[in-house]
Amino acid sequence: MKIGCIILSNTQDMEMYGMCQRAIHTLLWSEPNHTFNIVVVESNKQLYENGFIYDLQTPNIKTVIPKDNFGYNKFLNYGLKALREDVNGLPDWVVVANSDVIFTQNWLTNMLEWQSKNPDVLSLSPWEPKWHKDHGLDSNKEMYMGYRTSYEITGWCLVIHKTVFDICSLFDPAFEFWYQDNDYALTLQNKQVKHALVVKSRVYHMISKTHHTISSEEQYRMTHGQFNILKNKWGNV
């Protein structure tokens, strides 16, 4: 089975470099029986000049450094383009992950085993132990179906079947950061693509580790300032 992974990174210092390396290494360690084509889409245009390299010794990793400024969905589209070029079309499944995710053993195997019994579900999220518990979800359940952001859908890690990209127009580059996952959820719902949070599939998300790398003015524009884009596209949601 072909599996692609897009990791968005902003490597400004050793802490951020180590964080992204941890995401890559735990992904590979967690699923030794799967082969991943990994694309790191990097915001730091001086990545190599700063001495940071992701694709030197680890196989099947490509680093893409766009010339234009960061936009979450825009950079995901660069990652999709690179995956299509690498494997002559999209792989069967595409993992979209932030660089501050830690993958646990068999997280994807557990997810795909559940999906194989529910083949009409084409979009999936893994369980984050602290986050989902704090949001009142029961870790003893098998799964949650739905489109609620911060509940069934968490933008820091999504697993998407390749057919979803034919059904839906993903990813809308108008969304630069916040509300990207809201737009994703509403697009799935509009196109009647089923989504599930699979409880047995577990990852950890180190929340807000990247926010300090941008100015407060840019941070507001890319977070709360994105709401009007969502409202103009989908109405009052």
N, C-alpha and C positions, 0 to 999 in steps of 0.2 A: 504494500500500500504506500502510495506517495503522500508525504506529509510536508507541507511548507510551514515556515514560521517567520513572521515579520515582527521584529523587535525595534521599537522606536527608542533612540538613545540621544542624550545630549551630554557628551563626555567633556566636561569642563575641568575636571580634576581627578586625582587618583581615587577619591571616594566614589565618584560616578563611574569611573572605569571599572573599579572592582565590583560595583553593583551590577553592571551589565554583564561582566564576565561571570558573575555568580548565576545570573539568569541563564546564560548560555550553558554553563557547566552543569547546573542542576537539571536543565532540560535534557541534556545528553545522558547524564547519569540516571535520570528517573526512568528512561525508556530505552534500555540498551538494545532491545529487539526491534525498534523502529529506526528508520533512517530519515533524518530531517534535512531538508534544504532550508538553511537559515539565512535570512536577509536582515542585516542590521542597517536601518535607515538613520543616518547620523546627522545631527544638527550642527555640530562643530565643524566648520569648514576647514579648520587647521588641525584636524584630527591627527594626521600622520606627522605633520611638523611638530606637534606637541608630544610625539612619541607613543601614541596610543594605537594599537593594532589589534583587531579582532579576528582577522582572517588569515593569519600567518601559518599556524600549526594545526588548527582544527579543521578537519575536512568539511566540505559542503557548506562553507560560510562565505557570504559575499557582503561587503560593506558598500552601501550606496550613500554618497554625500551630495544631496541636491544643491544646485547653485542658488535656488531661491530661499526665502525665509521660511521658517517652520510653520506648518499648519498640520494638525494631527491627521485629518483625513487625506489631505494632499500628500503627506509623506507615506501614509498607508498605500495610496495608489502607486507611488514609486515602488514600494515593496511588492505589490501585486505584479507590476510590470516586470520587475526583476525575476520573480518566480516564474512567470510565463516564459521568459527567455531561457531560464535555466533548464526547465523540464519540458519545453515545447508544449506549453499549455499549463493551466493551473493544476497543481497536485490535487489528489482526491479530497484532502482536508487542508484548511489553512488555519493555523494558529496565529492570532493577533495578540501580542503581549507587550506590556510596558517593560522597561528595563529593570524595574524594581519588584519583579515577581520572583518568587522562589518556588520551584516545582518539587512536588514530593513523589516518591516512588510509585510507579504504575498509575499516575493520575490520568494519563491519556488512555491507557489500556482499559481502566475501569470505566471511563466515559464511553469509549467506543463499544465495549461489551454491552453496556446498557443501550446504546443507540442501535446496535445490531438487532435488538429485540423490539425496537421502536423505530423502524426505518423511515417513518414519515416525519421524524424530528430531524431537521437539517441544520439547526443552530443550537449551540450548547455553551454553557458556562460551568466552570468548576466551582466548588465550594471553598470559601475562605473562612477558616474556623472562627476567628474572632469577629470579623465583620458581620457574617450572617447570623451568628449567635446574638450579637448586639442588636441586630435588626429583628430579632424575635422569631427566627426560623428554627425549626426543630431538626437537629442533626441526626435523629433516628429515622427520619423519612427517607425514602428512596430518591425522590426528586421533587421538584416544583416546576410546574408548567406556567408560562406567563411571559409578560413583556414589561414588568415593572423595573425601571432602572434602580440600581442599588439593591435590588432583591434578586429576581431571576436573572437580570442582565447586569453585569458589571463590566465596564469597558476595559478594565486593566487586563482581562484575559478572556478571549472569545475563541471558540472553535467552530469553524464554518465550512460546510460542505461546498464543493466547487459549484454545484448546481444553483446555489443561492445567488451567485454572482451573475448567472444568466436570468434569474427571476427578478432580482432587485438591482436597482442602480446604486451601487456602492463604490466608493464612499464619497459623499457629497463634500467637495473641497471648501464649501462655504463655512463649514464648521472647523474652526482652528484648534479648539481644545474642548472646553466644556460643551455639554449638550450633544456631543458626538454620539454618545451612547443612547440618548433620547431619540435622536434622529434614526439611529440604527433600529431601535425597538419599534418606532412608529412605522418604519419602512417594512419590517418583517410583518407587523400586524396588518398593514395595508395590503400586502401581497399574500397574506394567509400562510406565511411560512412559520411552522411551529418552532418554539424555542423552549429549552429545558435547562434548569439548574440541576446538575447531577451531584448529589450529596457525597457519594463515594469517591468522586474525583476531587482532589484537594490541592490547592496552591496557597501560598502566603503572599500577601501584598504589603509591601512596606510603604504605607500611605504618605503621600505628599513629599517624597524625597527629592523631587525634581523642581519644585516650585521656587526654591531659592536661587535658581539659575537665571531667572528673568526679573526685570524691573517690576515694581509695584504697579506702574501705569500699564505696562504690557500685560501683566498678570490679570488686572481687572478687565481689560479689553478681551482677553482670551477666555475669561471665565464668565462672570456675570454679564459682561457686554455681549455675549453670544445669544442671550435669550431672545432678543428681537428677531434674530435670524430664524430660530426655531418657530416663533410665533408667526412670522410672515409665511413660512413654508406650510405649517400644519394648522394654523389657527389657534384658538384657545385650547391648550392641552394641559 
